[in-house]
Amino acid sequence: MKNVVVVGSQWGDEGKGKIVDWLSSEADVVVRFQGGHNAGHTLVIDGITYKLRLLPSGIVRKNKISIIGNGVVVDPWALLDEIKEIKLKGVNVDEKNLIISESANLILPFHKEMDEIREDAAGKAKIGTTRRGIGPAYEDKIGRRSIRVMDLVSESNLDHRLETVLIHHNAIRKGLGKQTFKKDQLKKELLKIAPEILKFSKPVWKKLDEYKSKGKKILFEGAQGVLLDVDHGTYPFVTSSNTVASSAATGSGCGPDTINYVLGITKAYTTRVGEGPFPTELTDNTGEHLGKRGKEFGTVTSRKRRCGWFDGVLVRQTIKISGINGIALTKLDVLDELDEIKMCIAYEIEGKKIDYLPAAVGDQLKVKPIYKKFKGWKSNTKGIKDFNKLPENAKLYIKQLEKFVGAKISSISTSPERKDTILIESPF
C-alpha cells in the first residue's frame, strides 16, 4: 500500500487532472498541498467536465475525503464560489468530504490588487502571474503578518491581525498613490463568510495521522510544475511556492516517510504559460500545430500556452530534484501528424556543451538546444490502450525518452479521456 505524490515535471499544464482523477478513484484521501486558485485541473467524468481551481480532484468522486493543506493559500470567496459551482453539477460538498487546514493562509482583496499593480508596473519585466493574489499572500505568510483560517474564529483576534497586515499594505499603497484599505469593511466581509469556511476547518496534520494509522491510501496532488518551484525553477519566472514532491509533507503536516511513490506527469512535448526562459520553444508552424492540436489554453486564465519540443535535459533535472519514481507520459497523440519529432538532449552556451539548465536567468535565456531527431509515426494513436499496438516509431520515441530521463514510464495517455491510458505500472 502506497501514498503517492503527483507533481508536474515541466512548467505545469502537463495533464495532471486526468491522471489525478484516475488515481483518485484508487485513493481514499486526496490532498492539495501548495499553490492557490491559479492552478486549473480539468476532469471529464461520465461526459461531465469539471474545471477545478482550488478544490482537490477527489471532490468529484463519492466516498473520498478531500483536503486543502496548510501549504495552500486560500481565497475564501473564490473557494465558496467553486463549491457552489460544483454543487450545481450534482457534486456533494460538506464537512464529511472536505477539510481545510486551520493553518491555511487567506488571500484577501488587497493581495489581488497588489498582484495587478505590480504586473502592470513591471512592463516587459513582468512575471506573467495569473493576477489572483497568490504571490502577495505568500509574502505575508513569510512576513508573519497574514490572516489564517483559524483567525476567523475570534472577532477581536481578526481585528488585531487585520490591523497588522494593513499597516504594511496601506503604507505601500500610499506610496504608489493608491487608495488605502478600510479595516472595518474588510473585517465585516470576512466575518460574514467565516461560518461557511470554519465548518470545514480542522487540524489536517492530525486527520492525516489518523488516516495513515487506518491504512488509508493518500494521494497528494501538486499544482503547477517543478520548473515553477520558487527555489528550483526558472527564477524569477516562477510561482510563489515549492512545487517539488517534498513540499507535500510540509504543505500538509506529515513526515517525509509518508511519501512512498512520486509520480511525475510529463507531456510528450513542452509547454509554458507566461514569461521566462524556454529553450525548446517553437515560434513557427510546428509550434502553432502543437498548440492547436493539443488545445493549449489555460484552464483558469484561457491564456495561450507557448509550445516546443520535449526537453529531456529539463525533465531529467526535475526527476532528480523531485525524486520522481515514475512518469505518466501525456498527450502522445498530439504528435501523431508530424513528419519529424525532436528531443533536446543537451544545451550549448557560448560554445560549450552542458547537460543541465544553469541557475542564472541570463544563462537560461542564452542556452541553445541540441536535438536528437526521430521519424514521426504519421498514424493515429488516439485511444490506444496497449503499448504493443502503438506504431513502431512511437514506441522508439517513448523508449528513448525513458532511457534519457532516467525514470520508468508507468503510463501513457493517448487522449483526454481517462479510459484512454496505457497502464504499465500502477503507483498504488
N, C-alpha and C positions, 0 to 999 in steps of 0.2 A: 504494500500500500504506500503510495507516494503523495506528497504535497508538491504541487507544480507551480512554478513561476513562469508566466508568459511575458516576454519582452519583445519589442521590435528591434531588429538587428541593424536597421538602417536609420533613416530620418523620420520614422513614423509612416503611417498610411500603408503598412505592408499587408493589410488584410487581416488584422488581429481579430476583428469582430466575428468573422466566420469561424476561425479556429477556436476562439474562446467559447463561442456558442456550442461548438461540437464538444469541447472539453467540459463545459459546464453541465452538459447532460450526464456526465460521469461523476462530477464533483458533488459534494454536499453543501459546501460553503464557497462563495466567490467573493474575493476581497479586492477593492481598489486601494492602492497604497501610495499614490503620488499624483500630482497634476491637479487639474480642475475641470471646469466645463468647457475647456478649449480642445479636449480630445474626443473626437467623434468616433463611435463604433456603430456600424450598420449591420443589423442582423435581419435575416429573412427566414421566417419560420412559418411553415404551412401557408405560404403565399402572402403573409403579412410582413411588411417592412417596419422595423423598429430602428429609430435613429437615437441612440443613447449618447449622452454627453457626460453626465456625472454618475448616473446610476450604474452599478456593476451589471455585466451582461447576464448574470444568473437571475436577475429580477424577472425576466420574461418567462422563466420556467417554474412550474409548480414544485412545491416541496424543496425549494432551495433557499438558503439563507444568504442574503447579500449584505456586504459590509463596506462602509466608507471609512477608511482608516484615518489615523491621526496625521498621516503624511499628506493627505489631500487638503486643498483649500476649497472651501465650500461657499458658493454664492447661495444664500438661503432662499432668495426669491427665485432664482433660476432652478434650484432643486425642486421647489414646490410646483413650479410650472411644469417641470419634466414629469413629476409624479402625476399631476393632473392629466397631462397629455397621454401618458402611457395607460392610465386608468380608462381613458376613452376608447382604448383599443382592447379593452377586456382584461387587462392585467391587474391582478390584485396587489396592492402595496399597503402593508400595515406593519405594526410593531413586531409581528412574528417573523416576517421575512426580510425586513430592512433594519439594519443597525448602523448608527452614525457614532463615531468616536466622540466622546465628550471633550477630547483634547483637540479636535479638528479646528483649524483656524478659519475665520469667516472672511469672505470677500465682501466689502462694503462699497456703496456707490462712489466714494471718493477714490477708491482703488482703480475702478474702471476709468474714471475721468483722468486720473494721473497717467494711466497707460496710454490713453488717446493723446493727451497733451505732449507726452514725451515722443511718441511716434511721429506726430505732426511736426514737432520742432526739429527732429533729427534729420529730416530731408533724405539725402542719399545714404546717410549713415544709419538709417532705421533698421531695426532688427527684423521686422516683419511679424510682430506678435499678432494674436487674434483680438487684441484690444478688449479683453474681458477682465482685466484687473488681476490676473494671476501673479505676475511678477511683483507688483507693488504689495500684494497681500503677503507673499513670501518674505519680502523685505521687512515688513512689520513683524512677522513671526521671528525672524532672526534678530530684529531690533528690540524684541521683548516688549512690544507695545500693542500687539494685536488683540482682537476680540476673539475668544474661542467659544465653542458651543456651550460649554459649562457656564460662561459668563452671562448667559441669558436667564439663568435661574434666579438671580438676585438683581432687583432694580437698582439698589444702591451700589452694588459692585459694578454693574453695567455702566452706571453714570460715571463712576471713577475711571473705568477702563476707557470709555469714550473720551473723557477729558484728556487723558494721557495721549491717546493716539491723535486727537485733533490738534493738540498743541504742536505736534510735529507737522502734520499735513497742512494746517492752516498757515503756518509760517512759510512753507514752500509756496502755497497758493498765493499768498500776499506778494511774495517776491516775484511771482510770474504774472501778477496783475489779475488774478482770478478771484472770484467771489469765495469767501470763506464758508465752511460748512457749519450749520447750526446743530449743536449737540442735542438739544431737546427734541427737535423734529425727528432726527435720526433715531434717538432713543425710543420715541413713541412708535415709530415704524417697526423697530426691532421687537419691542415688547408685544406688538400686535401679532407677529408671526411666531413668537417664541414658543407657545404651547404646541404648535404644529411641528416644530423642529425638535423640541425637547422630548417628545413622546418616542422618538427613535433613538435617543441618546443613551449610551451605555459604555462602561469601561471595556473597550474592544479587546485589549490585551487579556483580560480575564475570561471573556467569552471564547477567545481563540484557544486559550489553555484548556477550557472545558471541552471544546470540540476535539482537540488533539487527544485528550485523555479518553475520549469516547471512540477514537479511531476514525473520525470523520475525514473524508478526503477534502483537502483545502486547495482551491485554485486562486493564485494571486495574479491579478490582472493589471499589467502595466499599461501606461499611456505613453504616447509619442514613441520615440526610438532612442537607442543608446547613443547615437550620434548627436542627439539633442540634450544629452546629460550636461548639467551645469559644470561638472568637473572634467568629464571625459569626451565631451562633444566638440563641435567646431565653434568654440567660444570666441567672440561674444554672441554669435548667432545660434543661440541655444535656448532651451526653456529654462524655467527658474527652479527646477527640482532635479533630484537624482533619479534618472530613469533606468539605471542598471539594476540587475536582479537582486543584488544585496540590499537595496533600499526597500524591498518587500518586507524585510524583517523590521527595520527601524520605522517604516511607514505604517506598520500595523501593530507593533508591540509584541513581537515574538523573537525567539533566538534564531540565529542562522542555522542551527541544527534542524529547524522546522522544514527547511527547504531541501527537498530530495532530488528535484529534477528541474532544470532550466530549459525551457523551450524558446528558441529564437525564431520569430516569424520573419521570413526573408522573401522579398519579392524577387522574381526571376530577372528583373531589370532594376533600375534605381529611380526613385523619385524624391523630390524635395519641395516643400512649400516655404515661401518666404525668401528672405535674403540669405547670403552666405556662400561659402565655397562649395563647389560641386564639380569635382574633377572630370567625371564622365558625362557631363551634361551635353545633350544634343539639341541644338537650336535649328536643325534642318528638318526636312520632310520626315525622316525616320523618327525624330523626337515627337513631331506632331502626330504621326501614326500611332506611336505607343500611347500618347495621351488620349487620343480619340478612342482607340480600341480598348484601352484599359479604363476608360471613363475616369480619368484622373482629375477629379474635382473634390475639394474638401467636404466632408460630411457636415461639419459645423459652419464653415465660412463660405463654401462653394467656390473657394479660390482655385484657380487653375494650378496644377502641380507641374513643376519642371521635371522633365524626363531625360533619362540617359541609360547607357549600357550598365550591366551588372558590374559593380566594383568589388572584386574579390579581395582586394587589399583591405578595404574598409571593413568588410564583413568578417574577415579573418581577425582583424584587430578587435572588433566588438565582441567576437566569440571569446577571445582571451580575457578581455576586460570584464565581461559579464558572466563568465563561467558557464557559457551555453553548452548544454549536453547534446541537444538535437535541434534540427532545423525543420520547420514546416515551410516548404517552398510554395509560394503562392503565385497566381496569375501566369502560370506557364503558357496557357492558351493565348495570351496576348501576343506571344512571339510567333504564332503559327504561320503568318503570311510573309515573314521576312526571308529574303534570299540568303542573307549573311547575318550572323549574330556575333557580337564581340564581348569579351570578358576582360576587364582590367586585371592584370597580374603583377604590375609594378608601376612605379612612377619615375619620372625623370625631372630633376630640378637642377637648373644651371649646369647641365652636362653630366650630372651624377645620377646614377640609378639607385633608388631607395625602395624598401619593402614595407613602408608604413607611412601614415599621414602625419606630418610634423605638427607640433602643438601650436606654433605661431601662425596666426591667421594670414600674415603676409606670405609665408611659405606655402600655406594651404592653397592660396589663390594662384601661386606660381606653378605648382606641380602639373605635369602633363602625363596623361595615362599612357601606359604601354599595354597594348592589347594582344590577346590571343584570339584568333578568328575561328569561327565554326560555321559549317554549312547549315543553312536553315533546313527545316523538315518539310515546309510547304504543304502541310496537311493538317487536318483538324484534330486537335487533342481535347477539345471541349467535352467534358462529361466522362472521359476515360477513367476507369476505377481500378485498372490492373496495370502495373508497371510494364509488364511484358507486352502489352498491347500498344504502348507508345511507339511512335516512329523511331527508327534506329538513331537518327541524328539527334532527336530529343533526348534519348537515353544517354548518348555520348556526352551531350552538353551537361546533363544533370550529374553524371558520374565525374566529369572533370571538375565541375563546380564543387561537388562534395569533397573531392580529393584536395583541391586547392585551399578551401577554407578550413579544412581540418575538423569538421564536425559531421556526424552522421545525419543524413536526411531521413527524418522519421515519417514525413508525409508530404504529399504533393497535391496541391489544389489545382483543379482543371476547369473551374468555373466558380461564380459567386455562390452557387447552390451548395449547401452543406453536404449533400449526398455525393457530390462530385469530388471525391477525395480518394487518393491512393494512399492507403494506410500501410506503412512499412513497419512502424514500431509505435506502440501506444505509450505516452508518457506516464499514464496511470497504471 
